[in-house]
Amino acid sequence: MATSTRFHDDPVVVTGYGAVSPYGLGAAALFDGLLSGRNTCGRITHFDPSEYSVQIACELTGFDPNDHLPRKLVRQMDRFAHFALLAAHEALAMAGLVDPPGPPGGRPPAVVPIEGVDPTRVGTLVATGIGGLNELTTEHAKLVAGGPSKVRPYLAIALPPNMGTGQVAIRHGLQGISFSVTSACASGGDAIGTALDLIRAGRADIVLAGGVEAAINPLTIAGFGAAGALSDRNDEPQRASRPFDVGRDGFVNGEGAGLLVMERRSHAEARGAAVLGEVAGYGASNDAHHPTAPRPDGSGAARAITLALADAGMEPGEVDHVNAHGTSTPVNDAAEARALRTVFGDHTDAIAVTSTKSAIGHLLGAAGGVEAVATIMAMREEVVPPSQNLDDQDAACDLDVVHGEPRKLGIRAALSNSFGFGGHNAVLALRPAR
């Protein structure tokens, strides 16, 4: 089926990654947390949820951006952009493009690209589904309570969804192609896929791409709760997110960021960068069916999976691992299982499936970025983190879901699936470093 060989002689590789998640700052904290089986869901602390039907989320707690970023810069931004800057610095430092982050309170490291890298050829694509929501709701409350004079001037630069991208590019002097992708919960995956296309087209030598979200907010909890999209297991939060289980009743909101540094392998080798993995293919489609529900037969998702495999020149039988979209919603999980069965047939039984959302919640526009980081790390470490809370697997989700303990596995190829409201489907086909 997969016959594309256009890009195989000089593939697009990953040379750095960075993450912020409910487990804490850094990609190592994310992956170690996933392997540990520790669940991050708890009662919301960002605001008092007592009057809300949903009172739980997967938060990053104990985080003060002033410990990691200049105070003036912190004041200019919404929480989502704080996350973007921290994940970006980790990824760029890992790729050898900037100095590593220093200790909290220490001397700030150099943050502009190293000598020999053309900053006009470095792109930035930080996706988000919602953007500066905390800024919006906070400043609107000030407007209602005290009038227009109470709204702070930084609203104009803290609110727009593109300002995760913009602030990262400004701080690091990245002068190449730069914009934000918004396709709901497929945003992070679409940003990475778009970066792949831009590098292949010669529009950039390096692209920093992924997703960010900080939307654990009274408005989102009320709205998604009213729509019936969220789990309301307030009395047992750590058991609330349960992808593919018969008892699943909605997703759990999470927050964080996940970004990849991507470049052609020849470019990476020329500057002596380590290759950590390969973004081999990208497939995207739209269900064109319903604002929130996927096509029940999974045909839209299956089409995106097929396109990603073809783009990668990858046969279905090569895929050993899928980081599933796995939201813990009744219709979505079943449709994703049908999509995988449609594409992989009997080989589906040989694919180790997991859902990071069972542990850290659904990071909305950041999900595709964070899950791509986790998938790259799973290939590097040759271990698949377990999906949590799979007590009674739904017969409609007949997949080999890794649960209980991590599974050691040499992975030849993997998929990272991201599907979003509006019918958006984004699938990344990934390979380990070769």
C-alpha positions in Angstrom: 0.0 0.0 0.0 2.7 2.5 1.1 4.9 3.4 -1.9 6.1 6.9 -1.3 9.9 7.2 -1.5 10.2 11.0 -2.2 11.8 11.9 1.1 13.5 8.8 2.3 17.0 9.7 1.2 17.1 12.7 3.5 14.3 12.2 6.1 13.1 14.8 8.6 14.4 13.9 12.0 14.0 15.0 15.6 17.0 16.5 17.3 15.3 17.9 20.4 12.2 17.8 22.4 10.7 19.6 25.4 7.7 19.2 27.6 5.6 20.6 30.4 3.0 18.3 31.9 1.0 17.7 35.1 4.0 15.6 36.1 6.2 18.7 36.1 8.7 20.5 33.9 10.7 18.6 31.3 10.4 15.6 29.0 12.1 13.3 31.5 9.4 14.1 34.2 6.7 13.4 31.6 8.1 10.0 30.6 9.2 8.9 34.0 5.7 9.8 35.3 4.0 7.8 32.6 6.2 4.7 33.3 5.5 5.0 37.0 1.7 4.6 36.6 1.1 7.6 38.9 -2.1 9.4 38.0 -2.1 13.2 38.1 -5.9 13.9 38.3 -7.2 15.6 41.5 -9.5 18.3 42.7 -9.0 21.6 40.9 -6.9 24.1 42.8 -6.6 26.8 40.1 -10.1 28.1 41.3 -12.8 27.0 43.7 -14.8 24.3 41.8 -17.4 23.7 44.6 -20.3 25.0 42.5 -19.3 23.1 39.3 -20.6 19.7 38.3 -17.0 18.8 37.3 -14.5 19.5 40.0 -11.4 17.6 38.8 -8.5 18.1 36.4 -4.9 17.2 35.8 -3.1 20.3 36.8 0.6 21.3 37.0 0.7 22.4 40.6 3.4 24.3 42.5 4.5 26.1 39.3 5.7 29.7 39.5 6.9 31.1 36.1 9.0 33.7 37.9 11.3 30.9 39.1 12.2 30.2 35.4 11.6 33.3 33.3 12.3 37.1 33.7 9.6 38.7 35.7 8.9 41.4 33.1 8.4 38.7 30.4 6.1 36.7 32.7 3.8 39.7 33.2 3.4 40.0 29.4 2.0 36.5 28.9 -0.8 34.1 29.7 0.0 30.8 31.4 -0.1 29.0 28.1 2.8 31.1 26.8 4.8 30.4 29.9 4.5 26.7 29.2 5.5 27.3 25.5 8.7 29.1 26.5 9.8 26.5 28.9 9.2 23.5 26.5 10.8 25.5 23.7 14.0 26.2 25.7 14.4 22.5 26.7 13.9 21.4 23.1 16.2 23.9 21.6 18.9 23.2 24.2 18.6 19.5 23.6 19.1 20.1 19.9 22.3 22.1 20.6 20.8 25.4 19.3 20.8 27.4 22.6 22.4 27.1 26.0 20.7 24.7 28.5 18.3 26.3 31.0 20.0 27.4 34.2 19.0 26.7 37.8 16.0 28.7 39.1 17.3 32.1 40.2 20.6 31.6 38.5 22.3 33.6 35.7 20.1 33.5 32.6 21.5 31.3 29.8 22.1 32.5 26.3 18.8 32.0 24.4 19.7 32.9 20.8 20.8 30.3 18.3 24.5 29.3 18.3 27.0 30.5 15.8 26.6 28.8 12.4 22.8 28.5 12.5 20.9 30.9 10.3 18.1 32.2 12.4 16.1 33.3 9.3 15.9 29.6 8.4 14.5 28.5 11.8 10.7 28.3 12.0 8.3 28.3 14.9 4.9 26.6 14.9 3.4 26.4 18.4 -0.2 25.3 18.2 -3.0 25.8 20.6 -6.7 25.0 20.7 -7.7 27.9 23.0 -4.8 30.3 23.6 -4.9 33.0 26.3 -8.1 32.0 28.0 -7.0 32.8 31.5 -6.1 36.3 30.4 -9.5 36.7 28.7 -11.6 35.7 31.7 -9.5 37.6 34.2 -9.5 40.8 32.3 -13.2 40.5 31.3 -14.0 40.2 35.0 -12.1 43.4 35.7 -14.0 45.1 32.9 -17.4 44.1 34.3 -16.4 45.0 37.8 -14.6 48.3 37.3 -14.9 49.5 33.7 -12.5 49.7 30.8 -9.8 51.5 32.8 -9.2 48.4 34.9 -8.2 46.2 31.9 -4.4 45.9 31.7 -2.6 46.9 28.5 -0.8 43.5 28.3 -4.2 41.9 27.3 -3.4 42.8 23.7 -0.3 40.6 23.6 -1.3 38.0 26.2 -4.6 36.9 24.7 -4.0 36.0 21.0 -3.4 32.3 20.3 -0.4 33.1 18.1 1.5 34.6 21.0 2.9 31.2 22.2 4.7 31.1 18.8 5.4 34.8 18.8 7.0 34.9 22.3 9.1 31.8 21.6 10.4 33.3 18.3 11.1 36.7 20.0 13.0 35.2 23.0 15.1 32.9 20.9 15.6 35.1 17.8 13.9 32.6 15.5 13.3 34.7 12.3 12.0 32.0 10.0 8.4 31.0 9.1 6.2 31.5 12.1 2.5 31.0 12.9 0.1 29.1 15.1 -2.0 26.2 14.1 -5.5 25.8 15.5 -7.6 22.6 14.9 -8.9 21.9 18.4 -7.4 18.7 19.9 -5.6 17.9 16.6 -3.7 21.2 16.8 -0.3 19.9 18.1 -0.3 17.0 15.6 -1.2 19.3 12.7 1.6 21.7 13.7 4.2 18.9 13.6 2.8 17.6 10.3 2.9 21.2 8.9 6.5 21.5 10.0 7.3 18.3 8.2 5.8 19.7 5.0 7.6 23.0 5.4 11.0 21.4 5.8 10.4 19.1 2.8 9.4 22.1 0.7 12.6 23.9 1.6 11.0 26.7 3.4 13.0 26.2 6.6 16.1 24.3 7.7 14.8 23.8 11.3 11.3 24.0 12.7 10.3 24.0 16.4 6.8 22.6 16.4 4.1 21.1 18.7 1.3 22.3 21.0 0.6 24.1 24.2 -2.5 24.6 26.4 -3.4 26.1 29.8 -7.2 25.9 29.8 -8.1 24.6 33.3 -10.4 27.6 33.8 -13.9 28.2 35.2 -15.2 28.9 31.7 -13.9 25.7 30.1 -14.8 23.4 33.0 -18.4 24.9 32.9 -18.7 24.7 29.2 -17.2 21.3 28.5 -19.1 20.0 31.6 -22.4 21.4 30.3 -21.7 19.6 27.0 -21.3 16.3 28.7 -17.7 15.9 27.5 -16.0 15.7 30.9 -15.9 12.9 33.4 -17.6 13.9 36.7 -16.0 11.2 38.9 -15.3 13.9 41.5 -15.1 11.4 44.3 -12.5 9.2 42.6 -10.5 11.6 40.4 -7.5 9.2 39.8 -9.9 6.7 38.2 -11.8 9.3 36.1 -9.8 9.0 32.8 -10.2 5.5 31.6 -9.8 5.1 27.8 -11.2 2.0 26.2 -12.9 0.9 29.5 -16.6 0.1 29.6 -17.0 2.6 32.5 -15.5 5.6 30.6 -17.8 8.7 30.9 -15.8 11.6 29.5 -12.3 13.1 29.4 -10.4 15.0 32.1 -8.9 18.4 31.3 -5.1 18.7 31.5 -2.5 21.3 30.7 1.1 21.5 29.4 3.2 21.7 26.3 5.1 19.4 24.0 7.5 20.6 21.3 9.9 18.9 18.8 12.9 20.4 17.0 12.8 19.0 13.4 15.3 19.2 10.6 16.6 17.2 7.6 19.0 14.5 8.7 21.8 15.9 6.4 21.4 19.3 8.1 21.5 17.7 11.6 24.6 15.6 10.7 26.3 18.7 9.2 26.1 20.5 12.5 26.8 17.5 14.7 23.4 17.2 16.2 22.2 13.9 17.7 19.3 12.2 15.9 16.6 11.2 18.4 13.9 9.9 16.0 12.2 10.6 12.7 8.9 12.2 11.7 8.4 10.0 8.7 4.8 10.9 7.6 1.7 12.9 8.3 -1.9 12.4 7.4 -4.8 14.7 7.9 -8.6 14.5 7.2 -11.9 15.8 8.3 -14.9 13.6 9.3 -17.3 16.3 7.9 -19.9 14.7 10.2 -20.6 16.5 13.5 -19.1 19.4 15.5 -18.1 17.1 18.4 -18.7 13.5 17.5 -16.5 11.5 15.1 -18.0 9.3 12.4 -19.0 6.1 14.4 -17.3 3.9 11.8 -14.0 5.7 12.3 -13.6 6.2 8.5 -12.3 9.8 8.8 -9.6 8.7 11.3 -8.8 5.7 9.1 -8.3 7.9 6.1 -5.8 10.0 8.1 -3.9 6.9 9.3 -3.7 5.6 5.7 -2.4 8.9 4.4 0.3 9.1 7.1 1.5 5.6 6.3 1.6 6.3 2.6 3.4 9.6 3.2 6.0 7.7 5.3 6.4 4.9 2.7 5.5 2.6 5.6 3.7 -0.7 5.4 0.9 -1.3 8.0 2.8 -4.4 9.2 5.8 -2.2 10.3 3.8 -0.4 13.0 4.4 -1.8 16.5 3.0 0.9 18.7 0.1 3.5 18.6 -0.1 6.3 21.1 -3.9 6.6 20.7 -6.0 9.7 20.9 -7.9 7.6 23.6 -9.9 10.4 25.2 -12.0 8.2 27.6 -15.2 9.3 25.8 -17.6 6.6 24.8 -18.0 7.4 21.1 -14.4 8.5 20.4 -12.6 5.5 21.8 -14.9 3.1 19.9 -14.5 5.0 16.6 -10.7 5.0 17.0 -10.6 1.3 17.6 -12.7 0.8 14.4 -10.3 3.0 12.5 -7.3 1.0 13.6 -9.1 -2.3 12.7 -10.0 -0.9 9.3 -6.4 0.0 8.4 -4.4 -2.7 10.1 -6.8 -5.7 10.0 -5.4 -8.7 11.8 -2.1 -6.9 12.4 -4.0 -4.7 14.9 -3.6 -7.5 17.5 0.2 -7.1 17.2 0.2 -3.4 17.9 0.8 -2.1 21.5 -1.7 0.7 22.2 -1.6 3.2 25.0 -3.3 6.4 25.9 -1.3 9.1 27.8 -4.6 10.8 28.6 -5.4 8.2 31.2 -2.5 9.6 33.3 -2.3 13.3 32.5 -5.7 14.1 31.1 -6.6 15.6 27.7 -4.3 18.6 27.0 -6.5 19.7 24.1 -4.3 21.7 21.6 -1.2 20.5 23.4 -2.1 16.8 23.3 -0.6 16.0 19.9 2.7 17.7 20.9 3.0 16.0 24.3 2.0 12.6 22.9 4.5 12.9 20.0 7.3 13.6 22.6 6.1 10.5 24.6 6.1 8.4 21.5 9.6 9.4 20.4 10.8 8.6 24.0 9.0 5.2 23.9 10.9 4.3 20.8 14.2 5.5 22.2 13.8 3.7 25.5 12.1 0.7 23.9 9.3 0.7 26.4 5.6 1.5 26.1 4.0 3.2 29.1 0.8 1.6 30.5 -2.6 3.0 29.9 -4.3 3.5 33.3 -7.7 2.5 34.7 -8.5 -0.3 32.2 -10.4 -2.5 34.6 -13.0 -3.9 32.1 -12.1 -3.4 28.5 -15.0 -2.5 26.2 -15.5 -5.2 23.5 -16.0 -2.4 21.0 -12.4 -1.3 21.7 -10.8 -4.7 20.8 -7.2 -3.5 20.9 -4.0 -4.7 22.6 -4.0 -1.9 25.2 -0.9 -1.9 27.4 -2.0 -1.7 31.0 -0.8 -2.6 34.5 2.9 -2.4 33.8 5.2 -0.8 31.1 5.9 -3.2 28.2 9.4 -3.6 26.9 9.2 -3.5 23.1 11.5 -2.8 20.2 9.5 -0.4 18.1 10.1 -0.3 14.3 7.5 2.4 13.7 4.8 4.1 15.7 1.7 6.3 15.2 0.6 9.2 17.3 -3.1 10.0 16.8 -4.9 13.3 17.4 -8.5 13.9 16.7 -10.5 17.1 17.4 -13.8 18.8 17.6 -14.8 20.1 14.2 -13.9 16.7 12.7 -10.2 17.3 12.5 -7.9 14.2 12.3 -4.1 14.4 12.4 -1.8 11.3 12.5 2.0 11.3 12.7 4.0 8.3 11.5 7.2 8.1 13.5 10.4 6.0 13.4 13.2 5.6 15.8 16.6 7.0 15.0 18.4 5.1 12.3 
